[in-house]
Amino acid sequence: MENVENLVRHQKGNTFRLLLAEFQNIGYEPYYSVLNSANFGVPQSRKRVYIVAFRQDLAVFHFQFPQKIGKIVPVKSIIIEGDNSIPISDKWQTYIDLYQNKISLAEVPFEVPKTRTHLERMDKNIDLSDCIFQMRSSGIRALSLNKPFPTLAVSVSGGGAMIPIYSKERRHLSLREMARMMGFDDNFRFPISRTHAIKQLANAVCPPVIAAIGRAIMAKIESLLIEDLAVCEQV
């Protein structure tokens, strides 16, 4: 199972303790860990709590989650230069001019919400002409291409809504770029509309993290089989 990191702390941990107890009540022994996808070769810092539960009759008394595989990957590694498959609106062109100080707030030809009059946050030493603009309900953030992206969370409506913007080419990140940001292989295809695919991506788990956990599960099961064989041989 996978869920947001805050589940562990919800109601001072009582919700999570109840969840673990329910696993035990139905005959499973649960183990959990908070893992960050950035530690598994995914260009996104996405902390999630993962739960692995073994049937109690298997007598699993310890399970070790993988903690880090590979090096930290920057978001610039997923950029496909020239992919303008999701262009930005004229309004966003104006916003970018504003954030890059090419025009003043007084020159904007429409009313600007308070959360968008200026950048809410900028990474240190950032080049606003070559960065990622992330739209959030609290405001707009300018993020460096030289480190993993924060948690990808998007909604889709007219104009792209919260899909991140690549400032160098003044466009939204493409579906393929967002899939890469989540750790999906380029061979993975979405047999649905782009809008639904983006929503699914934002709610997906990162395949490299799940694969690493899966390998750890297989290793544990294999060790149990080896122990059983050793017992049989002794008998």
ChimeraX attribute file (.defattr): number of C-alpha atoms within 10 A of each C-alpha:
attribute: neighborCount
match mode: 1-to-1
recipient: residues
	/A:1	9
	/A:2	16
	/A:3	14
	/A:4	12
	/A:5	17
	/A:6	14
	/A:7	17
	/A:8	20
	/A:9	12
	/A:10	12
	/A:11	10
	/A:12	10
	/A:13	12
	/A:14	12
	/A:15	14
	/A:16	16
	/A:17	13
	/A:18	11
	/A:19	14
	/A:20	17
	/A:21	14
	/A:22	14
	/A:23	16
	/A:24	16
	/A:25	10
	/A:26	10
	/A:27	13
	/A:28	20
	/A:29	22
	/A:30	20
	/A:31	16
	/A:32	17
	/A:33	17
	/A:34	19
	/A:35	20
	/A:36	20
	/A:37	28
	/A:38	27
	/A:39	23
	/A:40	26
	/A:41	19
	/A:42	29
	/A:43	27
	/A:44	26
	/A:45	22
	/A:46	22
	/A:47	18
	/A:48	19
	/A:49	17
	/A:50	19
	/A:51	16
	/A:52	17
	/A:53	18
	/A:54	19
	/A:55	14
	/A:56	15
	/A:57	9
	/A:58	11
	/A:59	11
	/A:60	16
	/A:61	9
	/A:62	10
	/A:63	16
	/A:64	12
	/A:65	20
	/A:66	16
	/A:67	15
	/A:68	16
	/A:69	15
	/A:70	10
	/A:71	11
	/A:72	18
	/A:73	21
	/A:74	19
	/A:75	23
	/A:76	19
	/A:77	15
	/A:78	20
	/A:79	17
	/A:80	12
	/A:81	9
	/A:82	8
	/A:83	16
	/A:84	14
	/A:85	12
	/A:86	16
	/A:87	18
	/A:88	20
	/A:89	15
	/A:90	10
	/A:91	13
	/A:92	16
	/A:93	14
	/A:94	17
	/A:95	20
	/A:96	19
	/A:97	16
	/A:98	20
	/A:99	20
	/A:100	16
	/A:101	12
	/A:102	12
	/A:103	14
	/A:104	12
	/A:105	17
	/A:106	10
	/A:107	10
	/A:108	15
	/A:109	9
	/A:110	10
	/A:111	9
	/A:112	13
	/A:113	9
	/A:114	9
	/A:115	13
	/A:116	18
	/A:117	17
	/A:118	18
	/A:119	17
	/A:120	14
	/A:121	12
	/A:122	16
	/A:123	13
	/A:124	9
	/A:125	7
	/A:126	15
	/A:127	17
	/A:128	20
	/A:129	15
	/A:130	17
	/A:131	23
	/A:132	26
	/A:133	24
	/A:134	22
	/A:135	21
	/A:136	17
	/A:137	8
	/A:138	10
	/A:139	16
	/A:140	21
	/A:141	20
	/A:142	24
	/A:143	25
	/A:144	22
	/A:145	21
	/A:146	14
	/A:147	17
	/A:148	24
	/A:149	23
	/A:150	15
	/A:151	16
	/A:152	19
	/A:153	16
	/A:154	20
	/A:155	14
	/A:156	14
	/A:157	10
	/A:158	6
	/A:159	15
	/A:160	20
	/A:161	14
	/A:162	19
	/A:163	26
	/A:164	24
	/A:165	24
	/A:166	23
	/A:167	20
	/A:168	13
	/A:169	17
	/A:170	19
	/A:171	23
	/A:172	26
	/A:173	27
	/A:174	22
	/A:175	19
	/A:176	22
	/A:177	20
	/A:178	21
	/A:179	23
	/A:180	21
	/A:181	29
	/A:182	28
	/A:183	22
	/A:184	19
	/A:185	13
	/A:186	10
	/A:187	7
	/A:188	10
	/A:189	11
	/A:190	15
	/A:191	8
	/A:192	9
	/A:193	8
	/A:194	14
	/A:195	13
	/A:196	13
	/A:197	16
	/A:198	23
	/A:199	14
	/A:200	13
	/A:201	20
	/A:202	16
	/A:203	12
	/A:204	13
	/A:205	18
	/A:206	22
	/A:207	16
	/A:208	19
	/A:209	23
	/A:210	16
	/A:211	12
	/A:212	17
	/A:213	19
	/A:214	15
	/A:215	13
	/A:216	16
	/A:217	18
	/A:218	12
	/A:219	13
	/A:220	16
	/A:221	15
	/A:222	12
	/A:223	12
	/A:224	15
	/A:225	12
	/A:226	12
	/A:227	12
	/A:228	12
	/A:229	12
	/A:230	11
	/A:231	10
	/A:232	9
	/A:233	8
	/A:234	7
	/A:235	6
